[in-house]
Amino acid sequence: MGNILQTEYGKITISKDVIASIAGSAAVECYGLVGMASQKLQDGIYELLGREAIKKGIQVNIDEDKVSIDVYIVVGYGTKINEVAHNVMERVYYNVQKLTGIPLDSVNIIVQGVKVVD
């Protein structure tokens, strides 16, 4: 299931996976972000996802005409978590709307961990 846009020529359906891929690609470009984390946090341990699995760190929620995105991230130790989260939020919001034309209701950032970067 995805989001449907009506145009004068017909309908365009964009799947949740496409939205998640765009959001994940936008997020990993942000300074201070170590990577995407798995949505499942077990025993306080997060799983850092590889580049090929970044969309697993994104949850796209579609409720009627409202689309919201949850982004699960790991930030670098020593960075300002709120600034990194805010930058990720803005970039995801902008890129998804720009590339898909889908108006977003919200982008929620869930910081799953902090990692010391070598």
N, C-alpha and C positions, 0 to 999 in steps of 0.2 A: 504494500500500500504506500502511496506517496501523495504528493500535493499536486492538485490539478489547477492549471491556469487556463482560463478561457480566452481565446483570441478571436479576431474576426474571421480567421481561417479554420479554426477548430480548437481542439483541446491539446494541451501539453501536459503530460504527466511526468513528474520528477520524483524518482524513488527516494526513500529515506537513505539508502546507501550512497547515492550521489550527493545528497546534502551533507551526510556525515563525512564523506571524502573531502569535500570542499572545506568544511569546517576544520577538519583535522590538518589539512595542508596549510590553511591560514594560521592555525594556532602554532604549529611547530616553527614558523618563521619568527616568532616573537623572542626578543632578548630575555634572558633569565629563565626560559623554559628549558628544562632538561629533556622532557619528553612527555608523551601521553601515557596515562596509567589505565590499567584495567578498571572497569566499572565495579568490579567485585573486590572489596578489601577484606582479606581474611586474616584474622588474628593480628590486625594492625600492620600487616605486610602488604605492600602494593607490588604489582607486577609492571615493570617498565616495558612498554610495547615498542617493537621495532617499527621502522618506517613503513614497512609493508602492511602493518596491522593497526595503523593509527586510527582508523575509523571505529575500532573496537573501544576506543576511549571516548567515543561520542555517542550520545543518546539523543535521537530526534523524536520529539513528541508532537503528534498532530491531533488536535481536538477541534473538530469542525473546521473553522477558518483560521484557527490560531496554531502557529508553529513555534515551538520552543526547543532550544538545544541545550543539553547538559554536556559540559566539557570537563573531563577528568584529567588533571595534569599533575606533573611533578616539577617543582621549581628548584633552582640552584640555591644552595646554602649561601647566605650573605646577601641575597637580593631582597628587595622589598616585595614581600608576597602580594600585598594589595596592588602595587603598581604593575607587577607582572600579570596578575589576574585581570586587572582593568585593561591592559594592552591586549591581552588575548581576547577578552570580551569584545572590545571595539573592532579588532581585526576580523574575528569570526562574523560578527554582525554585518560589517561592511561587505566582506567578500561574498557571503552567502546571498545577501540581497542583490548585490551587483551582478553576480554570475547567474543567478536563477530567476530573479525578479519576484521572489517570494517575500512578502512582508513578514518579518519575524516579530513575534510577541515578546520573546525574551531569550537571552543567552545567559546561562547559569554556569559559573565556574566552580568546580569542586577540586580543591587542592588535596590530593591523596598522599603527598609526601614531599619531603625536602631531601635533596641529595647533594653531597659534597662533590663538586666538580674538580677534576684534576687540572 
